């Protein structure tokens, strides 16, 4: 599905990531951890094609990232839902319209996914806020809206960058449960987080592989987690 082979990414004249190899298989669940500034966000961007590697190979759904056209990238991005660390919304639009925005941009506003918008908002617990504006939402509600927007196109994979970083523990568990449910539906999930308690909570419910960035390299985390 998504494969990185001996990927190097340099930033500001120095290597941020070195010799990174990773395979996200269909239906797998991964956590990505490491200290602030280690390169977690950069690795996610490499996975969904927003960045090119300095060297090495990135394959997204079988295509070499370097050979992909702009249209190829756009088509593949429909298959990868991304929850950004700093979720941005259009404040003049309702929550429902913000969640549906990827459908409008892709010309699928009248498609099958749009018919399930109300169901999706109910699933993330935002049906009562459907016509609210983003500034009226709490931090947890914004994160749930970001998750709904990421999955509105029925992607094959969901990549989440610190999705629980700005919410309390109770809301963190609710967001985690939604991501676990997506995985049980067959979706590939990769969550970048520094919250080891969240990882421990997930491992009691799902078979998750925990990866750590350390000294610019990606390694399998040990039993200390």
N, C-alpha and C positions, 0 to 999 in steps of 0.2 A: 504493500500500500504506500508507505512512505519509508524511504531508505536513505541513510547517509553512510557513505563509504569513505573513510579516512579524510573527513572534512576538516579543513583549516579555515578559520575566519580571523582576519586581522582587522584591528581598529586602532586608528591613531598611531600607526607605525609599529604596533606590537601585536603579537598573537593573543586573541581573547580565547579562542578555542583551538585545540590542536589534536589532530588525528582522531576525530570523533566518528565512531561508527555506531549506527542505531538502525533497528528495523521495527517499525510499528506494524504489526500484523493485524489483519481484520479481526475485530472483536476483542483486542487486547486492552489492558488497562495499565497505564504507566503513571508514576509520579516522577517528577524531576525536581531535585532539591539542590541546595548549595548556597553559599553565602551571598549576600547582596553584592552585585557587580560581577558575579562569577560568569555570567553569560546565559542565564536561563532564558531571558526574553529573546536574545539573539538566536539561540538554538531553536526556539519555537518559530521565529521568523524564517529560519532556514527550512524548517519542516513544511511551512505552508507557502513557501516560494516568494516571500517578500524580500529576501536577501539572497544574493549569489554567494557561494563559498569562494574564498580566496584560492583554495585548491581542494582537490577531492571531488566526489560526485554526489549529487542529490537527485534521487529519482522519486517523482511524485506520480502515483498510479501508473508506474511503468515508463514514464517519460523522463528523460534527462532534463533537469532544470535549465541547463545552458542552451538546449535546443528548442525550448518552448517559446512560442510566439506570445504576444500580448493576449491574443484570443485564447490560446491554450491555458495561460495562467488564469484568465477570467473563468473559463469553464471548470478548471480544477478547483478554484476557490469556492465554487458552488458545492463542491463535495467535501469541503473542509470548513466547519464552523469554528470561529475564533471568538473567545471571550477575552477581551483585552483588559489589562490591569487597570487602566483608566478609561472606563467605558464612556464614550461620547454619544450624546443624543442631540437631536434637533429640538430645542426647547419650545418652538412654536407648534410642534406637532404633538398629538396625543400619544400616550404610551402604545396604544394599538397600532397607530400609524408608524411609529418608530420601529416596532417589532416587525412590521410588514415591509419596511423599507427595502430590504434585499429583494423581495418579490417585485416591487415596483421598478427597481433599477434593472432587473433582469428581464423585464417584460412579462412576468408571470403573475401579475396582480389578479388575474381572473382564473388562475390555475387551481389545481386541486389543493395545493398547500394553503391558499388564501381561505378556502372553505373551512379549514381547520384552525383558523386563527383564534376564535373564541375558545376552542378546546385547549389550545396551547397555552393561552393566558390563564385558563383555569388550572392547568397542570402545574404552572409555576406559582399559582396562588395570587394572580394579579387581575382576575376578572373584575373585582370592584374598582380597580384603578385604571381600567381600560381607556377611559376618556380623560384621565388626568394628564397633566403636563409633567415632563421629567423633573422640573424643579420642586414639584410637590411630593416626590418620592423620597423615602428613607434610603440609607445606604444599601440595606439588604434588598429593598424593592428594586433599586437600580441594578443590582447584580443579577437578580432574577430576570429582569427585563432584558439584560444583556445576554443571558443564557437563552432566553426565548428567541431573541433575534438571531443568535448563532445557529439555532437548530430549525428555524422556520423553513429552510430550503431542504430539509431532510438529508443532511450531509452524512457521509460515511464515517467521518472522524470529527471529533471535537477537541480542540486545543484550548486550554484555559490557563491564562497567565495570572497567578495569584488571585483566583476568583473570590477568596474569602479574606483577603488582606485587610479590608476596611469594615468588616462586620463582626458582630459578637459571636460567641461560641455556638449559641443556639441556632443562629442563622447560618453559620458555617456548616453545621450538621445538616440543615435543610438543603443547602446548595449541594453538599456532598451526596445526599440521598438522590437528588435529581440526576446528578452525573452517573451515579451507580445504576439508576434505572435506565438511563440511555445506554450504558454498557450492556445491560441485560437484554436490551433490544437488538444487540449486535453491533453497536457503534464502537469504534475505537476511541479511547479517551486518553489524553495526555494532560496532566495537571502539573504546572510549575508552582511550587509552594515552598515556603520556609517553615511551615507549621507541621512539626513532627507529630503533634497530637492528632492532627487531621489524618495524617498517613496511618497512624495506629488505628484510628477509628474505622478507616476504610478497609484495612487488612482483615478486620473481623468479619467483613461482609463480602469481600470480592478478592479474587486472586490478582493481586497487583504487583507489578515489578517496580522496584524503587531504584532510581538512578540518581547519581550524585555527580555534580561537576566539582572537581577538585584539581587544582594546579593545571587548569586549562583542559583537562581531559575528563572524559565521561567514564564513570565506573559504576558497577553494581554495588549498591549500598549493603552494608552488612547487617547482622542481627541486632546491632545496637539501636536500630530504629524500632 
